[in-house]
Amino acid sequence: MKLVIGLGNMKLLIGLGNPGPQYEHTRHNVGFRVVDKLAAKHGWKWTERRSRAILASGMIGSEKVILAKPITFMNRSGEAVSELVRWYKVQPEDILIICDDLDLPVGRVRLRTKGSAGGHNGLENVLHYLHTDQIPRLRIGIGRPTNKRMDPIDYVLGVPTSDERILLDAGEDRAVEAIEMVVRQGYATTMNVVNTDPEAEQRAAEKRQRQKERQEQARLRREAALNEQEAAEEINQA
């Protein structure tokens, strides 16, 4: 499929999930919930259907934004997404896929502009139908089951525990903020903010502080040694 240039500034933001109330609160439907929260925040209504997807739209700053929820079920998301891409004539950089990720801690948000699907069947199907892996994606961590024997399919289609739900809610809210930043400031700026690991940053800051302290201690030792040497020379000259 050839992607052609669309008219004007527009972002196509696609949350992945499964349609139907039985899936609404599952881990796998994080993508749906994020775009639902974004629509609610801006007062946009899900009043349109096109290309096997439910749509809401509005403006963020000067940018036209189309939100989409494919109703093809997760593993066939690419069918709906490719039809939307052809209809709106958007370039890959104007698409953003929002989905869950087993390999990220619960609630952690990660933004990438390209790469493999990382084992996510819905994202894999999207990349297959668009014939490129140069598709931006925003992933929200759902973690892996603590029970190693649990089938990952049962896990992603399960409902989070109350503790998980708190972390996941916070992650979904951060994802909404990340999407708004992408639209207003672009991917590079947003990745610098969103992909920062607070714990890693704290560890790095502590490491820098320890290095600074060691350098200061080394400087003081050099000064002390120099002072001792000068004192010894003065005694010898006396």
C-alpha positions in Angstrom: 0.0 0.0 0.0 1.3 3.4 -0.9 0.9 6.2 1.6 0.3 9.5 0.0 0.5 13.0 1.5 -2.7 14.3 3.1 -4.0 17.8 3.1 -3.3 20.1 6.0 -2.1 19.3 9.5 -3.8 16.2 10.9 -3.0 13.4 13.3 -4.6 10.0 13.2 -4.5 8.6 16.8 -5.6 4.9 17.0 -6.2 3.1 20.3 -6.1 -0.7 20.0 -8.5 -2.9 21.9 -11.4 -5.3 21.5 -15.0 -4.1 21.1 -17.7 -5.1 23.5 -18.5 -4.5 27.2 -16.9 -7.8 28.2 -13.5 -6.5 27.2 -13.9 -2.9 28.4 -11.9 -3.2 31.6 -9.3 -5.7 30.5 -5.6 -5.1 30.4 -5.6 -5.5 26.6 -8.0 -2.5 26.2 -5.7 0.1 27.5 -5.5 1.7 24.0 -9.3 2.1 23.9 -9.3 3.6 27.4 -6.6 6.1 26.6 -8.3 7.6 23.5 -11.6 7.5 25.5 -10.0 9.6 28.2 -8.5 12.0 25.6 -11.9 12.4 23.9 -13.6 13.1 27.3 -11.0 15.6 28.3 -11.6 17.7 25.2 -15.3 17.1 25.0 -15.2 15.1 21.7 -18.0 12.6 21.0 -17.7 9.2 19.3 -20.4 9.9 16.8 -18.9 8.7 13.5 -18.0 5.4 12.0 -15.7 4.8 9.1 -13.6 1.9 7.8 -14.6 -0.5 10.6 -13.7 2.0 13.3 -15.5 4.4 15.7 -14.2 8.0 15.4 -14.1 11.2 17.5 -12.4 14.3 16.4 -11.4 17.9 17.3 -8.5 20.3 17.5 -5.5 20.4 19.7 -3.9 23.8 19.2 -3.8 24.3 15.4 -3.8 20.5 14.7 -6.7 18.5 13.5 -6.9 15.2 15.5 -8.9 12.1 14.5 -9.3 9.5 17.3 -10.1 5.9 16.2 -11.1 2.7 17.8 -11.1 -0.3 15.4 -14.0 -2.7 15.8 -12.3 -5.5 14.0 -10.9 -7.1 17.2 -7.3 -6.7 18.3 -5.6 -9.2 16.0 -7.2 -7.7 12.9 -6.6 -4.1 13.8 -4.5 -3.5 10.7 -7.4 -4.0 8.4 -9.3 -1.0 9.9 -6.1 1.1 10.3 -5.0 0.7 6.7 -8.4 1.7 5.5 -8.3 4.8 7.6 -4.8 5.7 6.5 -5.9 5.4 2.8 -9.1 7.5 3.5 -7.3 10.3 5.4 -4.2 10.1 3.2 -1.8 10.5 6.2 1.9 9.8 6.3 3.3 7.3 8.8 4.7 10.2 11.0 1.1 11.5 11.4 -0.1 8.2 12.8 0.1 7.2 16.5 -0.8 3.7 17.7 -1.7 3.4 21.4 -1.6 -0.1 22.9 -0.7 -2.2 25.9 2.7 -3.8 26.5 3.5 -6.9 28.6 7.2 -6.1 28.8 6.8 -2.7 30.5 6.0 -2.4 34.3 2.4 -1.6 35.0 1.6 2.0 34.2 5.0 2.8 32.6 4.6 4.7 29.3 7.0 4.4 26.4 7.0 6.3 23.1 8.8 5.1 20.0 8.6 6.2 16.3 9.5 2.9 14.7 10.5 -0.7 15.4 9.1 -4.2 15.7 5.8 -5.0 17.3 7.5 -6.7 20.3 5.1 -9.6 20.2 1.9 -7.5 20.3 -0.4 -9.1 17.8 -2.5 -6.0 17.2 0.5 -3.8 16.5 2.0 -6.6 14.4 -1.1 -6.6 12.2 -1.0 -2.9 11.8 2.6 -2.9 10.7 1.8 -5.8 8.3 -1.1 -3.9 6.6 0.9 -0.7 6.4 4.0 -2.5 5.0 6.3 -0.6 7.3 7.6 -0.6 10.8 8.1 3.2 10.7 4.9 3.8 12.6 5.0 5.7 15.9 3.5 3.9 18.9 2.7 4.8 22.5 2.8 1.7 24.8 1.4 1.5 28.3 2.8 -1.2 30.5 0.6 -3.9 31.9 3.4 -6.0 33.3 3.6 -9.8 33.1 1.6 -12.2 35.3 3.3 -13.0 38.6 2.1 -16.6 38.1 4.6 -17.9 35.5 2.3 -20.7 34.5 -0.5 -18.3 33.6 -1.3 -18.1 29.8 -0.4 -14.6 28.6 -3.6 -14.5 26.6 -5.7 -15.1 29.8 -3.6 -12.4 31.5 -4.1 -9.7 28.9 -7.8 -10.5 28.6 -8.2 -10.4 32.4 -9.2 -7.5 34.6 -6.4 -5.8 36.6 -6.3 -6.1 40.4 -7.2 -3.1 42.5 -3.6 -2.2 43.0 -2.8 -2.7 39.3 -5.8 -0.5 38.4 -4.4 2.4 40.4 -1.0 2.2 38.5 -2.8 1.6 35.2 -5.1 4.6 35.6 -2.1 6.8 36.3 -0.3 5.4 33.2 -3.4 6.0 31.1 -3.5 9.6 32.3 0.2 10.1 31.5 -0.4 8.6 28.0 -3.1 11.2 27.4 -0.7 14.0 28.4 2.0 12.4 26.1 -0.4 12.4 23.2 -1.2 16.1 23.7 2.5 16.8 23.8 3.2 14.8 20.6 0.5 16.9 18.8 1.8 20.2 20.1 5.6 19.7 20.3 6.4 16.6 18.2 7.9 13.2 18.9 11.5 14.1 19.7 10.5 16.5 22.6 7.9 14.1 23.9 10.2 11.1 23.9 12.7 13.1 26.0 10.1 13.6 28.6 8.0 10.5 28.5 10.7 7.9 28.1 12.6 9.1 31.2 12.7 6.5 33.9 12.4 8.4 37.2 14.2 5.7 39.2 17.0 5.6 36.6 17.2 9.4 36.7 17.5 9.2 40.5 20.2 6.6 40.3 22.1 8.6 37.7 21.8 11.8 39.9 23.1 9.8 42.9 26.0 8.5 40.8 26.9 12.0 39.7 26.8 13.2 43.3 29.2 10.4 44.4 31.6 11.2 41.6 31.5 14.9 42.6 32.2 14.0 46.2 35.1 11.7 45.2 36.6 14.5 43.0 36.3 16.9 45.9 38.0 14.5 48.3 40.8 13.9 45.8 41.2 17.7 45.4 41.4 18.1 49.2 44.0 15.3 49.5 46.1 16.9 46.8 45.9 20.3 48.6 46.9 18.6 51.9 49.8 16.8 50.3 51.0 20.1 48.7 50.7 21.9 52.0 52.7 19.2 53.8 55.4 19.4 51.1 55.6 23.2 51.4 55.8 22.9 55.2 58.6 20.3 54.9 60.5 22.5 52.5 60.2 25.5 54.8 61.6 23.4 57.7 64.5 22.2 55.6 65.3 25.8 54.6 65.2 27.0 58.2 
